[in-house]
Amino acid sequence: MLEWILILLAVAAIAAMLGFGRLSGMALSGAKILVIIALVLFLLMLLGVFAIA
């Protein structure tokens, strides 16, 4: 999941430099959603509610 976040951030940065604002915004929104999902999963694992076997 971290790989996808970094890819989306790189796409957003490159698109912003090239002037594609809408594409940059969509990539950044996707990265934000994945960061939130990753944080929620991390907190659940930290509290022991969700365990990966």
Gaussian input, Z-matrix of N, CA and C with variables (Angstrom, degrees):
# hf/3-21g

backbone

0 1
 N
 C     1     B1
 C     2     B2     1     A1
 N     3     B3     2     A2     1     D1
 C     4     B4     3     A3     2     D2
 C     5     B5     4     A4     3     D3
 N     6     B6     5     A5     4     D4
 C     7     B7     6     A6     5     D5
 C     8     B8     7     A7     6     D6
 N     9     B9     8     A8     7     D7
 C    10    B10     9     A9     8     D8
 C    11    B11    10    A10     9     D9
 N    12    B12    11    A11    10    D10
 C    13    B13    12    A12    11    D11
 C    14    B14    13    A13    12    D12
 N    15    B15    14    A14    13    D13
 C    16    B16    15    A15    14    D14
 C    17    B17    16    A16    15    D15
 N    18    B18    17    A17    16    D16
 C    19    B19    18    A18    17    D17
 C    20    B20    19    A19    18    D18
 N    21    B21    20    A20    19    D19
 C    22    B22    21    A21    20    D20
 C    23    B23    22    A22    21    D21
 N    24    B24    23    A23    22    D22
 C    25    B25    24    A24    23    D23
 C    26    B26    25    A25    24    D24
 N    27    B27    26    A26    25    D25
 C    28    B28    27    A27    26    D26
 C    29    B29    28    A28    27    D27
 N    30    B30    29    A29    28    D28
 C    31    B31    30    A30    29    D29
 C    32    B32    31    A31    30    D30
 N    33    B33    32    A32    31    D31
 C    34    B34    33    A33    32    D32
 C    35    B35    34    A34    33    D33
 N    36    B36    35    A35    34    D34
 C    37    B37    36    A36    35    D35
 C    38    B38    37    A37    36    D36
 N    39    B39    38    A38    37    D37
 C    40    B40    39    A39    38    D38
 C    41    B41    40    A40    39    D39
 N    42    B42    41    A41    40    D40
 C    43    B43    42    A42    41    D41
 C    44    B44    43    A43    42    D42
 N    45    B45    44    A44    43    D43
 C    46    B46    45    A45    44    D44
 C    47    B47    46    A46    45    D45
 N    48    B48    47    A47    46    D46
 C    49    B49    48    A48    47    D47
 C    50    B50    49    A49    48    D48
 N    51    B51    50    A50    49    D49
 C    52    B52    51    A51    50    D50
 C    53    B53    52    A52    51    D51
 N    54    B54    53    A53    52    D52
 C    55    B55    54    A54    53    D53
 C    56    B56    55    A55    54    D54
 N    57    B57    56    A56    55    D55
 C    58    B58    57    A57    56    D56
 C    59    B59    58    A58    57    D57
 N    60    B60    59    A59    58    D58
 C    61    B61    60    A60    59    D59
 C    62    B62    61    A61    60    D60
 N    63    B63    62    A62    61    D61
 C    64    B64    63    A63    62    D62
 C    65    B65    64    A64    63    D63
 N    66    B66    65    A65    64    D64
 C    67    B67    66    A66    65    D65
 C    68    B68    67    A67    66    D66
 N    69    B69    68    A68    67    D67
 C    70    B70    69    A69    68    D68
 C    71    B71    70    A70    69    D69
 N    72    B72    71    A71    70    D70
 C    73    B73    72    A72    71    D71
 C    74    B74    73    A73    72    D72
 N    75    B75    74    A74    73    D73
 C    76    B76    75    A75    74    D74
 C    77    B77    76    A76    75    D75
 N    78    B78    77    A77    76    D76
 C    79    B79    78    A78    77    D77
 C    80    B80    79    A79    78    D78
 N    81    B81    80    A80    79    D79
 C    82    B82    81    A81    80    D80
 C    83    B83    82    A82    81    D81
 N    84    B84    83    A83    82    D82
 C    85    B85    84    A84    83    D83
 C    86    B86    85    A85    84    D84
 N    87    B87    86    A86    85    D85
 C    88    B88    87    A87    86    D86
 C    89    B89    88    A88    87    D87
 N    90    B90    89    A89    88    D88
 C    91    B91    90    A90    89    D89
 C    92    B92    91    A91    90    D90
 N    93    B93    92    A92    91    D91
 C    94    B94    93    A93    92    D92
 C    95    B95    94    A94    93    D93
 N    96    B96    95    A95    94    D94
 C    97    B97    96    A96    95    D95
 C    98    B98    97    A97    96    D96
 N    99    B99    98    A98    97    D97
 C   100   B100    99    A99    98    D98
 C   101   B101   100   A100    99    D99
 N   102   B102   101   A101   100   D100
 C   103   B103   102   A102   101   D101
 C   104   B104   103   A103   102   D102
 N   105   B105   104   A104   103   D103
 C   106   B106   105   A105   104   D104
 C   107   B107   106   A106   105   D105
 N   108   B108   107   A107   106   D106
 C   109   B109   108   A108   107   D107
 C   110   B110   109   A109   108   D108
 N   111   B111   110   A110   109   D109
 C   112   B112   111   A111   110   D110
 C   113   B113   112   A112   111   D111
 N   114   B114   113   A113   112   D112
 C   115   B115   114   A114   113   D113
 C   116   B116   115   A115   114   D114
 N   117   B117   116   A116   115   D115
 C   118   B118   117   A117   116   D116
 C   119   B119   118   A118   117   D117
 N   120   B120   119   A119   118   D118
 C   121   B121   120   A120   119   D119
 C   122   B122   121   A121   120   D120
 N   123   B123   122   A122   121   D121
 C   124   B124   123   A123   122   D122
 C   125   B125   124   A124   123   D123
 N   126   B126   125   A125   124   D124
 C   127   B127   126   A126   125   D125
 C   128   B128   127   A127   126   D126
 N   129   B129   128   A128   127   D127
 C   130   B130   129   A129   128   D128
 C   131   B131   130   A130   129   D129
 N   132   B132   131   A131   130   D130
 C   133   B133   132   A132   131   D131
 C   134   B134   133   A133   132   D132
 N   135   B135   134   A134   133   D133
 C   136   B136   135   A135   134   D134
 C   137   B137   136   A136   135   D135
 N   138   B138   137   A137   136   D136
 C   139   B139   138   A138   137   D137
 C   140   B140   139   A139   138   D138
 N   141   B141   140   A140   139   D139
 C   142   B142   141   A141   140   D140
 C   143   B143   142   A142   141   D141
 N   144   B144   143   A143   142   D142
 C   145   B145   144   A144   143   D143
 C   146   B146   145   A145   144   D144
 N   147   B147   146   A146   145   D145
 C   148   B148   147   A147   146   D146
 C   149   B149   148   A148   147   D147
 N   150   B150   149   A149   148   D148
 C   151   B151   150   A150   149   D149
 C   152   B152   151   A151   150   D150
 N   153   B153   152   A152   151   D151
 C   154   B154   153   A153   152   D152
 C   155   B155   154   A154   153   D153
 N   156   B156   155   A155   154   D154
 C   157   B157   156   A156   155   D155
 C   158   B158   157   A157   156   D156

   B1=1.4414
   B2=1.5233
   B3=1.3167
   B4=1.4592
   B5=1.5280
   B6=1.3288
   B7=1.4660
   B8=1.5317
   B9=1.3334
   B10=1.4617
   B11=1.5170
   B12=1.3295
   B13=1.4674
   B14=1.5218
   B15=1.3318
   B16=1.4683
   B17=1.5262
   B18=1.3268
   B19=1.4650
   B20=1.5236
   B21=1.3202
   B22=1.4641
   B23=1.5227
   B24=1.3286
   B25=1.4657
   B26=1.5187
   B27=1.3417
   B28=1.4621
   B29=1.5260
   B30=1.3288
   B31=1.4699
   B32=1.5228
   B33=1.3201
   B34=1.4652
   B35=1.5223
   B36=1.3249
   B37=1.4645
   B38=1.5248
   B39=1.3244
   B40=1.4641
   B41=1.5296
   B42=1.3254
   B43=1.4585
   B44=1.5242
   B45=1.3246
   B46=1.4610
   B47=1.5241
   B48=1.3317
   B49=1.4711
   B50=1.5236
   B51=1.3298
   B52=1.4587
   B53=1.5266
   B54=1.3194
   B55=1.4517
   B56=1.5157
   B57=1.3175
   B58=1.4585
   B59=1.5236
   B60=1.3007
   B61=1.4602
   B62=1.5104
   B63=1.3295
   B64=1.4615
   B65=1.5261
   B66=1.3237
   B67=1.4693
   B68=1.5278
   B69=1.3164
   B70=1.4608
   B71=1.5276
   B72=1.3021
   B73=1.4645
   B74=1.5111
   B75=1.3391
   B76=1.4670
   B77=1.5170
   B78=1.3348
   B79=1.4683
   B80=1.5246
   B81=1.3213
   B82=1.4660
   B83=1.5257
   B84=1.3267
   B85=1.4690
   B86=1.5248
   B87=1.3235
   B88=1.4574
   B89=1.5153
   B90=1.3277
   B91=1.4644
   B92=1.5236
   B93=1.3183
   B94=1.4657
   B95=1.5265
   B96=1.3249
   B97=1.4662
   B98=1.5236
   B99=1.3410
   B100=1.4655
   B101=1.5251
   B102=1.3248
   B103=1.4698
   B104=1.5218
   B105=1.3246
   B106=1.4632
   B107=1.5314
   B108=1.3402
   B109=1.4697
   B110=1.5254
   B111=1.3399
   B112=1.4610
   B113=1.5291
   B114=1.3275
   B115=1.4643
   B116=1.5233
   B117=1.3341
   B118=1.4659
   B119=1.5278
   B120=1.3432
   B121=1.4645
   B122=1.5216
   B123=1.3410
   B124=1.4611
   B125=1.5218
   B126=1.3221
   B127=1.4640
   B128=1.5276
   B129=1.3379
   B130=1.4555
   B131=1.5233
   B132=1.3298
   B133=1.4632
   B134=1.5290
   B135=1.3217
   B136=1.4560
   B137=1.5242
   B138=1.3150
   B139=1.4604
   B140=1.5270
   B141=1.3220
   B142=1.4449
   B143=1.5010
   B144=1.3253
   B145=1.4535
   B146=1.5157
   B147=1.3081
   B148=1.4633
   B149=1.5161
   B150=1.3296
   B151=1.4625
   B152=1.5165
   B153=1.3186
   B154=1.4533
   B155=1.5241
   B156=1.3073
   B157=1.4534
   B158=1.5146
   A1=110.08
   A2=116.00
   A3=119.55
   A4=110.72
   A5=115.86
   A6=119.97
   A7=110.69
   A8=116.60
   A9=119.90
   A10=111.45
   A11=117.36
   A12=120.89
   A13=109.93
   A14=116.78
   A15=119.78
   A16=111.76
   A17=117.46
   A18=120.52
   A19=110.28
   A20=116.96
   A21=119.88
   A22=111.65
   A23=117.29
   A24=119.55
   A25=111.24
   A26=117.11
   A27=120.12
   A28=110.52
   A29=117.47
   A30=121.09
   A31=110.13
   A32=117.33
   A33=120.84
   A34=110.96
   A35=117.43
   A36=120.14
   A37=111.13
   A38=117.07
   A39=120.43
   A40=110.28
   A41=117.01
   A42=120.44
   A43=110.99
   A44=117.28
   A45=120.29
   A46=111.09
   A47=116.91
   A48=119.57
   A49=111.89
   A50=116.56
   A51=120.52
   A52=112.73
   A53=117.33
   A54=121.10
   A55=115.74
   A56=117.52
   A57=121.14
   A58=108.99
   A59=116.09
   A60=121.19
   A61=113.86
   A62=116.61
   A63=119.58
   A64=111.16
   A65=116.41
   A66=120.74
   A67=110.62
   A68=115.69
   A69=120.09
   A70=111.03
   A71=115.95
   A72=120.08
   A73=112.55
   A74=116.28
   A75=119.42
   A76=111.08
   A77=117.25
   A78=119.93
   A79=110.50
   A80=116.58
   A81=120.02
   A82=110.95
   A83=116.89
   A84=120.06
   A85=111.15
   A86=116.51
   A87=119.70
   A88=111.97
   A89=116.28
   A90=119.97
   A91=110.74
   A92=117.06
   A93=120.41
   A94=110.93
   A95=116.30
   A96=120.26
   A97=110.65
   A98=116.48
   A99=119.40
   A100=112.03
   A101=117.51
   A102=120.62
   A103=109.87
   A104=117.36
   A105=120.75
   A106=110.13
   A107=117.04
   A108=120.40
   A109=110.54
   A110=116.77
   A111=120.45
   A112=110.98
   A113=117.41
   A114=120.28
   A115=111.92
   A116=116.52
   A117=119.85
   A118=110.31
   A119=117.04
   A120=119.68
   A121=111.83
   A122=116.56
   A123=119.81
   A124=111.29
   A125=117.30
   A126=119.75
   A127=111.57
   A128=117.17
   A129=119.28
   A130=111.41
   A131=116.88
   A132=119.48
   A133=110.85
   A134=116.61
   A135=120.67
   A136=110.90
   A137=116.62
   A138=120.50
   A139=112.09
   A140=117.57
   A141=120.59
   A142=114.60
   A143=117.55
   A144=120.14
   A145=110.08
   A146=116.47
   A147=121.97
   A148=107.26
   A149=116.91
   A150=120.48
   A151=109.80
   A152=115.91
   A153=120.85
   A154=107.23
   A155=116.14
   A156=120.58
   A157=111.25
   D1=-34.83
   D2=178.69
   D3=-63.74
   D4=-34.65
   D5=178.88
   D6=-63.78
   D7=-42.46
   D8=178.99
   D9=-65.40
   D10=-37.76
   D11=178.40
   D12=-62.69
   D13=-45.25
   D14=-179.91
   D15=-66.34
   D16=-37.60
   D17=177.58
   D18=-63.65
   D19=-45.30
   D20=-179.40
   D21=-65.69
   D22=-36.69
   D23=177.18
   D24=-66.73
   D25=-38.25
   D26=177.64
   D27=-66.55
   D28=-42.31
   D29=177.68
   D30=-61.90
   D31=-41.97
   D32=179.51
   D33=-63.84
   D34=-41.38
   D35=-179.08
   D36=-67.61
   D37=-43.27
   D38=-179.53
   D39=-67.41
   D40=-42.24
   D41=179.32
   D42=-64.15
   D43=-37.49
   D44=178.62
   D45=-66.46
   D46=-38.95
   D47=178.95
   D48=-67.93
   D49=-30.80
   D50=-179.37
   D51=-87.63
   D52=-4.72
   D53=176.01
   D54=92.37
   D55=13.81
   D56=177.40
   D57=-93.33
   D58=82.14
   D59=-174.51
   D60=-65.25
   D61=-41.00
   D62=-177.61
   D63=-67.83
   D64=-43.03
   D65=178.06
   D66=-64.46
   D67=-39.97
   D68=178.42
   D69=-63.10
   D70=-41.63
   D71=179.55
   D72=-65.35
   D73=-40.00
   D74=179.01
   D75=-66.58
   D76=-42.13
   D77=179.45
   D78=-65.50
   D79=-38.91
   D80=179.65
   D81=-68.08
   D82=-37.69
   D83=176.89
   D84=-64.40
   D85=-41.31
   D86=177.06
   D87=-62.73
   D88=-40.11
   D89=178.40
   D90=-65.31
   D91=-39.48
   D92=178.88
   D93=-63.13
   D94=-43.13
   D95=179.65
   D96=-62.32
   D97=-43.61
   D98=179.37
   D99=-66.09
   D100=-35.61
   D101=176.92
   D102=-63.67
   D103=-42.82
   D104=179.81
   D105=-64.10
   D106=-43.49
   D107=178.60
   D108=-62.04
   D109=-43.03
   D110=-179.87
   D111=-64.13
   D112=-40.57
   D113=178.95
   D114=-65.91
   D115=-40.99
   D116=178.88
   D117=-63.78
   D118=-45.17
   D119=178.28
   D120=-62.51
   D121=-39.51
   D122=178.10
   D123=-63.80
   D124=-43.67
   D125=179.64
   D126=-65.64
   D127=-38.08
   D128=178.08
   D129=-66.08
   D130=-39.12
   D131=177.11
   D132=-68.40
   D133=-36.27
   D134=179.65
   D135=-64.89
   D136=-36.78
   D137=-179.68
   D138=-85.95
   D139=-5.95
   D140=177.27
   D141=81.93
   D142=10.15
   D143=-179.51
   D144=-77.11
   D145=-35.75
   D146=-176.16
   D147=-122.94
   D148=119.69
   D149=-176.98
   D150=-118.91
   D151=133.19
   D152=175.62
   D153=-98.03
   D154=119.90
   D155=-175.45
   D156=-83.59

